[in-house]
Amino acid sequence: MERIAVIGAILENPQQCQKVFNDTVSAFKDIIKGRTGIPFNEEDMAVISLILKGELDEINALTGKLGNIHGVTVKTAVSKGSE
């Protein structure tokens, strides 16, 4: 069953981790419905939100891959869905 989800990501020192982050997100382009990014240059950080629609396994796989990137912190909220 497909779910709607939002991933919130904070990239610390984005110059070092942004390419890997973007490459990982690109690999899941089929489930990504929207993306917003805001740079915080003074703090050397960026905040990115991803809106997804996909199977729970796909959402969890993307969350896990992003969370394993050095300098990236992620949190995910997933719809409960209906049975």
Buried (B, 14 or more C-beta within 10 A) or exposed (E): EBBBBBBEBBBBEBEEBBEBBEEBBEEBEEBBEEEEBEBEEEEEBBBBEBBBBBEBEBBBBBBEBBBEBEBBEBEBEBBEEEE
